[in-house]
Amino acid sequence: MIVPSQSFNLGPPLGGPAAIGNIDPIFVMPPGMVGELKPSRTLLGFGDLAEPRPAPDGFNHNGTEIQSMAGSYGRYRATVQTGQSNENYSAYFAGSTIKDPSWRDDTDGQLSELYGDLGWRNETTNLHLTLSGLDGSSSGAGLTPIEMLAADRASSFMSPSGDADERWKLQLSGEHEMDSGWTLSGKAYVGHSSREKSWADGETPQACADDATTLCDMMGSPYRDLSGNRFSLYSATGHYASLTEYSEETDTYGGSLEARTSEPLMGRPNDFVMGIALDGSSTSSLVTESLGEYTTSLDYTNDQGIYQSTSADLDALYFSLYAADQYSVTDRLTIGGALRFNVSDLDRYNASMTNVTYDYDLNEHKTFYSLDPSIGFTYKLMDDLVAYAGYNRESRAPTPFGTMCGSMASTCAFANFPAADEPLDQTHSDNFEVGIRAQNTVFGDTTLSWNFRLFSQQTEDTYWLVLRETRPMFSNVGDSWRRGMRFNAALASGPWTFGLDYILQKSTFEETFSVFSSDNPSADATGHITVPEGSEMPNIPNQVLSLTADYAVNDRLNVGGTVTAVSGSYAQFDENNTLEKSDPYALLSLSARYKLSENAEIFGLVTNVFDTDYEVMGALMKVNSVPDLGLTDPLGYIPGDRRAFYAGLRVTF
């Protein structure tokens, strides 16, 4: 299964470092401190400033780098980046392509990306025009019933099941340092996104009571085409199937303006930033369901036409006004605060539906407002030991998939709002964090850095994936609470480098609610389950551990390894925790790299060295929709990757 590269992120960033397993670590700042307190600086734990790689351009990347990598199952990846500058001008280009035929049946994927930048600068001003785009698709890689996986780990369920995604974005950005000590920056962009998804499933219709030659669903209602005509009993084998297809086209636009200064306040260091941002999009979407048959190899065939159709247009507009300040009260104590005002306006219109009804109005216009404060402090206990604590309130609003929001603190960071989804309310989270960190503590030739934090996130009107109208969509399910601790450490001693990252956490629903889940063994006669207060949220493991080690054999050769251990979790649609958790697992990966010269390097990688069977995520499935398989267990999983070998070459000049 392809995991898209994060090199050129066209969608709304969620903030913070990358997820480990299925856990996105919570960091109060950002968005509490607005995300960009200073250029290219991000707060990871209040007062814990990190310097990420700046956006690539011809000024900071001179030369060319080519990398090629290939491995098991016919996988390969090739990347190239090149940049040049001449006095005040620069140019940069990068491209990447990935192909993954996969080891699973009926599964493959591909992703191509490009990024280009033209720049100009002088002593006080810089301008950049960037163009980025991607074209990706995948098939298969979805859930497979656990009983099928037990017989064959490579097996897949119904086909087709896949998606295609195309996006591009054109952006003009600039920054100007004023004589007054203020720095102004701004950007404006336009873009387009196109997405298609499809998935097949088995169906168990029956002959209609009033006309035994036509098809009815299990409730006795006849299947009709878009002209109102009934479907006949067209399958001689009784292998009935359905195909759901979803498509959308989104035009997106936006801009922002920010002013910041690091001028001292009352003789003490101070950083202040204020800004305004506007992001918008216009989306046209369509979802259809068709009837057909499935073959003995579980492929959808003999399409009979569409029996349900829903379409809608959606205009979305997100406005943010914010200010933040970080002030050094003493050489030891730094305090900070921020305030953000958000407006989210969503208008769904031109809704049309055939042969399907909803218990809500598809044509709707909603406007959300939020005022989100944050506050925090750091205290330097010793030169290399800092304590910190912070609180912030963040808000999220529904967002069309293709919307390219420019700020990680924007309310438009919840990217899923299909045509027929039920109306969603804005969600609010209260985030608390307290921790202590030590940086670059030296013991002889050994250097140690570590960070320990406790976190809590209490969310109102939590967004959660549920079943509505026989298909998944998001819903507000009340309050939830996620809390825990995280410990990171990095140690360097001579030729050795070690890393540790451990998360212990628990995520629970804090309100009792009822939800449709007919495949859950505890479902009532209407197919609903009751989720008690305190139930654990599915697919979020309580523990995740990562250990890394790297050894420099000499100036040319490095070898290393990574151990990742993840505890089990409940499956989606088992929100009341009726079934068992998935099995915990641990994986070992090994790597090596060798410098052929100052400009060339070869590298190798072995993942899942012991070929461990493990599951990435789980959900309950409608396995009785394909009665010929004789399946009885509704649990389905996406199997983890098999052992794989890779080798590659990196050249710079």
VMD Tcl script that draws the C-alpha trace (Angstrom):
set ca {
  {0.00 0.00 0.00}
  {1.42 3.36 -0.97}
  {1.87 6.00 1.70}
  {1.99 9.38 -0.05}
  {5.13 11.39 0.46}
  {4.89 14.38 2.76}
  {7.52 16.35 0.86}
  {5.10 18.64 -0.89}
  {1.96 18.94 1.20}
  {-0.87 20.43 -0.81}
  {-3.62 19.83 1.71}
  {-4.37 21.42 5.05}
  {-1.51 20.69 7.46}
  {-2.56 19.27 10.81}
  {0.47 20.51 12.72}
  {2.96 18.70 14.93}
  {5.31 15.90 13.98}
  {4.31 12.85 11.99}
  {2.05 10.23 13.51}
  {3.51 7.15 15.13}
  {1.28 4.20 14.42}
  {-2.22 5.63 14.53}
  {-1.37 8.22 17.20}
  {-0.91 11.86 16.30}
  {0.93 13.36 19.26}
  {-0.80 16.31 20.87}
  {1.16 19.52 21.14}
  {-0.46 22.52 22.73}
  {1.72 24.83 20.64}
  {0.91 24.98 17.73}
  {-1.81 25.92 17.16}
  {-1.82 27.80 20.44}
  {1.05 30.03 19.36}
  {-0.28 30.31 15.81}
  {2.25 27.97 14.31}
  {4.70 30.48 12.87}
  {5.96 32.59 15.73}
  {9.06 33.33 13.68}
  {10.02 32.35 10.15}
  {10.35 28.57 9.82}
  {10.08 28.05 13.56}
  {7.63 25.69 15.22}
  {6.87 25.27 18.91}
  {6.91 21.61 19.98}
  {5.95 21.84 23.59}
  {5.83 25.46 24.71}
  {9.25 27.05 24.47}
  {10.70 24.01 22.70}
  {11.75 25.64 19.45}
  {12.64 23.41 16.53}
  {14.13 24.50 13.24}
  {12.62 22.43 10.40}
  {14.18 22.43 6.98}
  {13.13 25.59 5.17}
  {10.98 25.33 2.09}
  {13.36 24.36 -0.73}
  {14.41 27.01 -3.23}
  {17.41 27.82 -5.37}
  {18.99 29.97 -2.63}
  {19.20 27.22 0.01}
  {19.60 24.30 -2.40}
  {22.33 24.73 -4.98}
  {23.15 21.71 -7.10}
  {21.41 18.52 -8.12}
  {20.48 15.37 -6.22}
  {19.19 12.17 -7.81}
  {17.97 9.21 -5.80}
  {16.72 5.86 -7.02}
  {15.43 3.03 -4.88}
  {13.94 -0.37 -5.74}
  {12.98 -3.46 -3.83}
  {10.64 -6.35 -3.16}
  {7.37 -6.87 -5.04}
  {8.54 -4.63 -7.90}
  {8.43 -1.44 -5.84}
  {10.54 1.51 -6.86}
  {10.94 5.21 -6.18}
  {12.91 7.83 -8.08}
  {13.43 11.45 -7.04}
  {15.33 14.37 -8.47}
  {15.85 17.88 -7.17}
  {17.93 20.67 -8.59}
  {18.44 24.29 -7.65}
  {20.50 27.24 -8.85}
  {20.86 30.90 -7.89}
  {22.42 33.88 -9.61}
  {22.76 37.04 -7.53}
  {19.15 38.02 -6.71}
  {17.40 35.22 -8.60}
  {16.89 31.53 -7.98}
  {15.16 28.51 -9.48}
  {14.38 25.13 -7.96}
  {12.65 21.98 -9.19}
  {11.88 18.63 -7.60}
  {10.04 15.60 -8.85}
  {9.25 12.18 -7.45}
  {7.54 9.04 -8.66}
  {6.62 5.91 -6.69}
  {5.26 2.61 -7.97}
  {4.02 -0.12 -5.64}
  {2.62 -3.29 -7.27}
  {2.21 -4.68 -3.71}
  {2.25 -8.25 -2.44}
  {-1.53 -8.34 -1.91}
  {-4.01 -9.62 -4.49}
  {-5.63 -6.98 -6.75}
  {-3.61 -4.24 -5.04}
  {-1.26 -1.60 -6.43}
  {-0.54 2.10 -6.22}
  {1.38 4.94 -7.81}
  {2.16 8.52 -6.89}
  {3.91 11.27 -8.88}
  {4.73 14.67 -7.42}
  {6.37 17.85 -8.65}
  {7.40 21.11 -7.04}
  {8.91 24.21 -8.61}
  {10.01 27.55 -7.17}
  {11.17 30.81 -8.79}
  {12.64 33.27 -6.30}
  {13.95 36.82 -6.03}
  {15.45 38.62 -3.05}
  {17.49 41.61 -1.94}
  {18.66 42.77 1.49}
  {15.13 43.29 2.87}
  {12.67 41.53 0.58}
  {12.09 38.12 -0.94}
  {9.45 36.83 -3.34}
  {8.65 33.26 -4.38}
  {6.35 31.82 -7.01}
  {5.75 28.10 -6.47}
  {3.85 25.44 -8.38}
  {3.17 22.06 -6.83}
  {1.14 19.10 -7.95}
  {0.50 15.41 -7.49}
  {-1.17 12.57 -9.34}
  {-1.83 9.41 -7.38}
  {-4.01 6.34 -7.47}
  {-4.35 3.08 -5.61}
  {-6.48 -0.04 -5.80}
  {-7.15 -2.68 -3.20}
  {-5.19 -2.11 0.01}
  {-8.47 -2.14 1.93}
  {-9.99 -4.35 4.61}
  {-10.07 -8.12 4.29}
  {-12.17 -10.39 6.55}
  {-10.07 -11.95 9.29}
  {-11.09 -15.46 8.22}
  {-9.76 -14.84 4.71}
  {-6.50 -13.44 6.12}
  {-6.09 -16.56 8.25}
  {-6.16 -18.66 5.07}
  {-4.12 -16.28 2.89}
  {-2.51 -13.04 4.11}
  {-2.37 -11.74 0.52}
  {-6.11 -12.10 -0.08}
  {-8.35 -9.11 -0.68}
  {-12.11 -8.73 -0.55}
  {-14.34 -7.23 -3.24}
  {-12.81 -5.52 -6.25}
  {-12.67 -2.73 -7.37}
  {-11.77 -0.78 -4.25}
  {-9.57 2.22 -4.82}
  {-9.15 5.92 -5.33}
  {-7.52 8.49 -7.59}
  {-6.32 11.95 -6.56}
  {-5.01 14.83 -8.67}
  {-4.06 18.26 -7.27}
  {-2.17 21.36 -8.20}
  {-1.47 24.63 -6.40}
  {0.04 27.92 -7.59}
  {1.23 30.27 -4.84}
  {2.90 33.69 -4.64}
  {4.53 34.51 -1.30}
  {6.76 37.27 -0.04}
  {8.41 38.82 2.99}
  {9.69 42.34 3.68}
  {11.79 43.58 6.62}
  {10.86 47.18 7.50}
  {13.14 49.81 9.01}
  {10.84 49.94 12.05}
  {11.83 46.42 13.07}
  {8.63 44.82 11.81}
  {8.58 42.07 9.21}
  {5.60 41.74 6.87}
  {4.85 38.50 5.05}
  {2.00 37.35 2.90}
  {0.88 34.80 0.36}
  {-1.90 34.19 -2.14}
  {-2.75 30.94 -3.91}
  {-5.15 29.17 -6.23}
  {-5.49 25.46 -6.77}
  {-7.61 22.58 -7.95}
  {-8.29 19.09 -6.65}
  {-9.99 16.13 -8.28}
  {-10.82 12.97 -6.34}
  {-12.53 9.70 -7.19}
  {-13.26 6.73 -4.93}
  {-14.99 3.44 -5.62}
  {-15.70 0.29 -3.65}
  {-17.68 -2.86 -4.36}
  {-19.65 -4.91 -1.88}
  {-21.89 -7.95 -1.90}
  {-25.68 -7.59 -1.69}
  {-28.39 -10.01 -0.47}
  {-31.59 -8.87 -2.21}
  {-34.75 -10.94 -2.48}
  {-37.63 -11.40 -4.88}
  {-40.33 -8.78 -4.34}
  {-43.54 -10.02 -2.69}
  {-45.76 -8.25 -5.23}
  {-43.70 -9.25 -8.29}
  {-41.38 -12.25 -7.90}
  {-39.51 -11.37 -11.11}
  {-38.11 -8.14 -9.64}
  {-35.58 -7.33 -6.90}
  {-36.35 -5.89 -3.46}
  {-34.06 -5.07 -0.58}
  {-34.29 -6.80 2.80}
  {-37.00 -4.35 3.88}
  {-39.14 -5.28 0.89}
  {-38.61 -2.04 -1.08}
  {-37.97 -2.53 -4.82}
  {-34.69 -1.55 -6.44}
  {-35.37 1.03 -9.19}
  {-33.15 2.64 -11.81}
  {-32.97 6.41 -12.28}
  {-36.03 6.28 -14.56}
  {-38.10 4.54 -11.90}
  {-38.10 1.09 -13.52}
  {-37.63 -1.98 -11.34}
  {-34.57 -4.20 -11.59}
  {-35.28 -7.77 -12.61}
  {-33.79 -10.90 -11.05}
  {-30.81 -10.62 -13.38}
  {-28.31 -12.94 -11.63}
  {-28.62 -16.65 -12.38}
  {-26.03 -17.44 -9.69}
  {-27.47 -15.15 -7.01}
  {-24.10 -13.37 -6.73}
  {-25.53 -9.88 -6.38}
  {-23.18 -6.95 -5.77}
  {-23.17 -3.17 -5.57}
  {-20.62 -0.57 -6.64}
  {-20.39 2.80 -4.88}
  {-18.61 5.58 -6.76}
  {-17.77 9.01 -5.36}
  {-16.26 11.91 -7.27}
  {-15.64 15.57 -6.57}
  {-13.98 18.58 -8.16}
  {-12.73 21.44 -5.97}
  {-11.42 24.88 -6.89}
  {-9.58 26.47 -4.00}
  {-8.11 29.88 -3.25}
  {-6.79 31.87 -0.32}
  {-4.32 34.30 1.11}
  {-2.82 35.58 4.33}
  {-1.00 38.61 5.69}
  {1.18 38.55 8.79}
  {3.24 41.09 10.73}
  {5.77 40.22 13.39}
  {8.45 41.90 15.46}
  {11.16 40.84 17.88}
  {11.68 44.32 19.33}
  {12.34 44.24 23.10}
  {9.47 45.12 25.45}
  {10.41 46.96 28.66}
  {14.00 45.99 27.98}
  {13.23 42.28 27.77}
  {13.18 39.94 24.71}
  {9.74 39.74 23.14}
  {8.24 38.14 20.03}
  {4.88 39.39 18.75}
  {2.93 38.29 15.71}
  {-0.49 39.17 14.31}
  {-2.16 38.14 11.12}
  {-5.22 37.54 9.02}
  {-6.01 34.62 6.72}
  {-8.75 33.72 4.25}
  {-9.23 30.28 2.64}
  {-12.06 29.28 0.33}
  {-13.21 26.53 -1.98}
  {-16.01 25.56 -4.34}
  {-16.79 21.84 -4.67}
  {-19.07 19.81 -6.92}
  {-19.64 16.22 -5.80}
  {-21.54 13.13 -6.86}
  {-22.08 9.74 -5.22}
  {-23.83 6.85 -6.97}
  {-24.63 3.22 -6.25}
  {-25.01 0.63 -8.99}
  {-26.12 -3.00 -9.07}
  {-24.18 -5.85 -10.65}
  {-22.73 -9.26 -9.83}
  {-19.55 -10.58 -8.28}
  {-17.46 -13.33 -9.83}
  {-15.95 -16.32 -8.06}
  {-12.78 -14.21 -7.67}
  {-14.88 -11.45 -6.00}
  {-14.63 -8.99 -8.90}
  {-17.58 -6.71 -9.68}
  {-19.10 -7.41 -13.11}
  {-22.33 -7.37 -15.18}
  {-23.22 -3.79 -14.24}
  {-26.98 -3.20 -14.44}
  {-26.93 0.56 -13.91}
  {-27.33 3.13 -11.15}
  {-30.08 2.71 -8.57}
  {-29.16 5.58 -6.20}
  {-27.64 8.97 -6.92}
  {-26.88 12.05 -4.83}
  {-25.16 15.24 -5.96}
  {-24.48 18.60 -4.32}
  {-22.36 21.73 -4.57}
  {-20.56 23.23 -1.60}
  {-18.96 26.63 -1.09}
  {-16.70 26.98 1.95}
  {-15.03 30.09 3.36}
  {-12.71 30.24 6.38}
  {-11.55 33.51 7.98}
  {-9.02 33.84 10.80}
  {-7.72 36.83 12.76}
  {-5.01 36.14 15.31}
  {-2.34 37.60 17.56}
  {0.29 35.98 19.76}
  {3.08 37.12 22.04}
  {6.01 35.43 23.76}
  {7.74 37.49 26.48}
  {10.86 36.74 28.53}
  {9.94 37.96 32.02}
  {13.34 36.95 33.38}
  {16.32 35.03 32.06}
  {14.56 31.90 33.35}
  {10.83 32.56 32.87}
  {9.11 33.01 29.51}
  {5.34 33.42 29.18}
  {3.19 33.43 26.08}
  {-0.37 33.82 24.99}
  {-2.43 33.89 21.84}
  {-5.96 34.67 20.73}
  {-7.56 33.57 17.47}
  {-10.97 34.50 16.07}
  {-12.34 32.16 13.40}
  {-15.35 32.29 11.10}
  {-16.30 29.24 9.01}
  {-19.07 29.58 6.45}
  {-20.37 26.49 4.60}
  {-23.14 26.55 2.03}
  {-24.33 23.26 0.49}
  {-26.79 23.80 -2.36}
  {-28.12 22.37 -5.65}
  {-28.59 19.06 -3.83}
  {-30.32 16.40 -5.88}
  {-31.12 12.78 -4.99}
  {-32.81 9.85 -6.72}
  {-34.15 6.73 -4.99}
  {-32.62 7.69 -1.65}
  {-33.87 9.77 1.27}
  {-32.01 11.30 4.19}
  {-33.28 12.25 7.63}
  {-31.67 15.68 7.22}
  {-31.71 18.46 4.65}
  {-28.87 18.31 2.13}
  {-29.34 21.97 1.21}
  {-28.00 23.83 4.22}
  {-26.09 26.98 5.09}
  {-24.09 27.06 8.32}
  {-21.81 29.69 9.83}
  {-19.55 28.87 12.76}
  {-17.70 31.28 15.04}
  {-14.98 30.56 17.56}
  {-12.69 32.51 19.84}
  {-9.73 30.36 20.83}
  {-7.28 31.49 23.53}
  {-4.00 29.92 24.59}
  {-1.51 30.53 27.35}
  {1.71 28.89 28.46}
  {5.09 29.32 30.08}
  {8.58 27.84 30.26}
  {10.89 27.99 33.24}
  {14.60 27.26 33.00}
  {15.42 25.13 36.06}
  {19.03 24.79 34.89}
  {20.91 25.82 31.78}
  {19.96 22.56 30.04}
  {16.74 21.72 31.95}
  {13.43 23.44 31.16}
  {9.92 22.93 32.56}
  {6.89 24.01 30.56}
  {3.10 24.01 30.66}
  {0.39 25.27 28.37}
  {-3.30 25.38 27.56}
  {-5.09 26.15 24.34}
  {-8.55 25.82 22.89}
  {-8.81 24.79 19.25}
  {-11.81 24.60 16.93}
  {-12.39 22.56 13.78}
  {-15.09 22.85 11.12}
  {-16.05 20.51 8.25}
  {-13.89 21.01 5.16}
  {-14.22 19.88 1.54}
  {-11.40 17.46 0.79}
  {-9.58 19.57 -1.78}
  {-9.46 22.76 0.30}
  {-5.82 23.85 0.74}
  {-5.92 25.83 3.97}
  {-2.72 27.74 4.49}
  {-2.50 27.79 8.31}
  {-2.15 24.82 10.61}
  {-4.21 26.73 13.17}
  {-7.11 27.32 10.78}
  {-10.47 25.77 11.59}
  {-10.48 24.17 8.13}
  {-8.22 21.26 9.03}
  {-10.82 18.50 9.14}
  {-10.66 17.37 5.54}
  {-13.73 15.26 4.86}
  {-17.15 16.53 3.77}
  {-18.69 14.33 1.05}
  {-21.85 15.21 -0.84}
  {-24.36 13.32 1.30}
  {-22.77 13.57 4.75}
  {-25.04 14.61 7.56}
  {-24.64 18.24 8.71}
  {-21.76 18.53 11.15}
  {-21.35 20.98 14.00}
  {-18.08 22.67 14.80}
  {-15.95 20.78 17.29}
  {-13.89 22.31 20.12}
  {-10.97 20.84 22.05}
  {-9.37 21.97 25.30}
  {-5.72 20.94 25.26}
  {-3.46 20.85 28.32}
  {0.21 19.98 28.40}
  {2.89 19.98 31.08}
  {6.40 18.70 30.74}
  {10.11 18.91 31.35}
  {12.94 18.62 28.88}
  {16.72 18.49 28.90}
  {18.74 19.44 25.87}
  {22.35 18.60 24.99}
  {23.38 17.44 28.44}
  {27.03 16.43 28.13}
  {28.71 13.57 30.02}
  {32.24 13.32 28.65}
  {31.85 12.33 25.00}
  {28.15 11.49 25.49}
  {25.31 13.90 24.74}
  {21.76 13.31 25.96}
  {18.51 15.11 25.15}
  {15.10 14.06 26.47}
  {11.56 15.33 26.82}
  {8.78 14.09 29.11}
  {5.26 15.47 28.75}
  {1.78 14.80 30.08}
  {-1.12 15.76 27.83}
  {-4.89 15.93 27.88}
  {-7.35 16.72 25.10}
  {-11.06 17.03 25.93}
  {-13.22 17.45 22.83}
  {-16.84 18.54 22.43}
  {-18.95 17.26 19.50}
  {-16.21 14.83 18.47}
  {-16.03 13.95 14.77}
  {-16.25 10.19 14.34}
  {-16.69 7.84 11.38}
  {-20.06 6.05 11.63}
  {-22.45 4.21 9.30}
  {-25.29 6.20 7.80}
  {-27.47 5.12 4.88}
  {-25.40 1.90 4.67}
  {-22.15 3.75 4.03}
  {-19.53 5.41 6.26}
  {-19.69 9.13 6.98}
  {-18.66 11.42 9.80}
  {-20.92 12.42 12.67}
  {-20.75 14.39 15.92}
  {-20.84 11.81 18.72}
  {-20.48 14.00 21.82}
  {-17.56 14.45 24.18}
  {-14.30 12.48 24.11}
  {-11.15 12.55 26.18}
  {-7.64 11.67 25.20}
  {-4.90 11.74 27.82}
  {-1.50 10.26 28.40}
  {2.22 10.78 28.48}
  {5.04 10.80 25.98}
  {8.77 10.38 26.53}
  {11.44 11.00 23.89}
  {15.18 10.67 24.26}
  {18.22 10.90 22.00}
  {21.72 9.86 23.02}
  {24.95 10.21 21.07}
  {28.16 8.60 22.28}
  {31.15 8.21 20.00}
  {30.08 6.27 16.90}
  {26.71 5.34 18.46}
  {23.41 7.21 18.24}
  {20.28 5.96 20.05}
  {16.70 7.17 20.06}
  {13.61 6.31 22.10}
  {10.00 7.43 21.67}
  {7.26 6.05 23.94}
  {3.58 6.96 24.14}
  {1.21 5.74 26.84}
  {-2.31 7.05 26.36}
  {-6.02 6.33 26.51}
  {-8.78 7.74 24.31}
  {-12.40 7.32 25.41}
  {-15.90 8.46 24.51}
  {-17.21 10.52 27.41}
  {-20.90 10.44 26.48}
  {-23.26 7.52 25.92}
  {-24.61 7.44 22.35}
  {-26.33 5.08 19.95}
  {-24.98 4.34 16.49}
  {-25.82 1.98 13.62}
  {-23.49 -1.04 13.46}
  {-25.52 -4.03 12.27}
  {-22.47 -6.31 12.03}
  {-21.65 -5.84 15.72}
  {-22.71 -8.94 17.74}
  {-24.33 -6.65 20.33}
  {-26.55 -4.84 17.78}
  {-30.27 -4.70 18.53}
  {-33.08 -5.60 16.13}
  {-32.69 -2.26 14.32}
  {-28.92 -2.74 13.88}
  {-27.92 -0.16 16.51}
  {-25.45 -0.46 19.36}
  {-25.22 1.57 22.57}
  {-21.76 3.00 23.26}
  {-21.35 3.49 27.04}
  {-19.44 6.39 28.54}
  {-15.80 5.41 28.98}
  {-15.60 3.11 25.94}
  {-12.21 3.20 24.18}
  {-12.02 4.81 20.76}
  {-11.18 2.23 18.05}
  {-7.88 1.99 16.17}
  {-5.97 4.04 18.74}
  {-3.44 1.82 20.57}
  {-2.73 2.54 24.22}
  {1.02 2.12 23.79}
  {3.50 2.80 21.01}
  {7.26 2.33 21.39}
  {10.02 3.12 18.92}
  {13.71 2.36 19.49}
  {16.43 3.33 17.03}
  {20.17 2.72 16.93}
  {22.83 3.81 14.45}
  {26.51 2.91 14.42}
  {29.21 4.61 12.36}
  {31.56 1.74 11.51}
  {33.94 4.19 9.87}
  {33.81 7.45 7.91}
  {32.04 5.72 5.03}
  {29.82 2.99 6.50}
  {26.83 3.36 8.84}
  {24.51 0.57 10.00}
  {21.33 0.90 12.04}
  {18.07 -0.59 13.13}
  {14.61 0.34 14.37}
  {12.24 -1.58 16.64}
  {8.60 -0.50 16.67}
  {6.11 -2.02 19.12}
  {2.38 -1.25 19.10}
  {-0.33 -2.51 21.46}
  {-3.68 -3.80 20.22}
  {-6.80 -1.73 19.64}
  {-10.52 -2.15 19.00}
  {-11.91 -2.18 15.45}
  {-14.00 0.56 13.84}
  {-17.76 0.10 14.38}
  {-16.98 -1.74 17.64}
  {-17.19 1.50 19.60}
  {-18.82 -0.33 22.55}
  {-15.75 -2.62 22.80}
  {-17.72 -5.86 22.40}
  {-15.00 -7.78 20.53}
  {-11.37 -8.41 21.38}
  {-8.59 -5.98 20.58}
  {-6.20 -6.74 17.75}
  {-2.97 -8.49 18.69}
  {0.01 -6.35 19.75}
  {3.07 -6.58 17.56}
  {6.73 -5.63 17.30}
  {8.73 -5.06 14.11}
  {12.45 -4.86 13.40}
  {13.95 -2.97 10.46}
  {17.65 -2.83 9.53}
  {19.48 -0.34 7.34}
  {22.94 0.42 6.03}
  {24.50 3.18 3.95}
  {27.93 3.46 2.39}
  {29.61 6.56 0.96}
  {31.24 5.77 -2.35}
  {32.52 9.35 -2.50}
  {31.59 12.81 -1.28}
  {28.91 12.88 -3.96}
  {27.60 9.34 -4.08}
  {26.07 6.97 -1.56}
  {24.47 3.54 -1.73}
  {22.00 2.32 0.88}
  {19.97 -0.73 1.79}
  {16.96 -1.43 3.96}
  {15.19 -4.53 5.27}
  {11.76 -3.94 6.80}
  {9.85 -6.38 9.01}
  {12.93 -8.59 9.28}
  {11.10 -11.51 10.91}
  {8.13 -11.31 8.51}
  {5.75 -10.72 11.40}
  {2.01 -10.89 10.78}
  {0.31 -7.74 12.07}
  {-2.70 -5.55 11.39}
  {-2.60 -1.85 10.54}
  {-6.22 -1.06 11.34}
  {-9.52 -2.90 11.72}
  {-13.25 -2.49 11.15}
  {-16.39 -4.60 11.15}
  {-17.46 -5.77 7.69}
  {-20.65 -7.00 6.06}
  {-19.22 -10.49 5.45}
  {-22.67 -12.11 5.12}
  {-23.19 -10.12 1.92}
  {-21.13 -12.80 0.13}
  {-22.80 -15.97 1.46}
  {-20.77 -18.32 -0.77}
  {-17.67 -17.61 1.33}
  {-19.29 -18.97 4.47}
  {-17.75 -16.24 6.64}
  {-19.16 -15.64 10.13}
  {-16.65 -13.32 11.85}
  {-17.39 -9.65 11.01}
  {-13.86 -8.51 11.89}
  {-11.77 -7.22 9.00}
  {-8.23 -5.84 8.95}
  {-5.75 -4.17 6.67}
  {-2.73 -6.49 6.97}
  {0.66 -4.97 7.67}
  {3.46 -5.11 5.12}
  {5.50 -8.28 4.63}
  {9.27 -8.48 4.90}
  {10.79 -6.38 2.14}
  {14.29 -5.64 0.85}
  {15.34 -2.36 -0.76}
  {18.51 -0.95 -2.27}
  {19.20 2.48 -3.62}
  {21.69 5.04 -4.91}
  {21.91 8.74 -4.06}
  {24.08 11.06 -6.16}
  {24.69 14.81 -5.77}
  {26.56 17.20 -8.04}
}
mol new
graphics top color blue
foreach p $ca { graphics top sphere $p radius 0.5 }
foreach p [lrange $ca 0 end-1] q [lrange $ca 1 end] { graphics top cylinder $p $q radius 0.2 }
display resetview
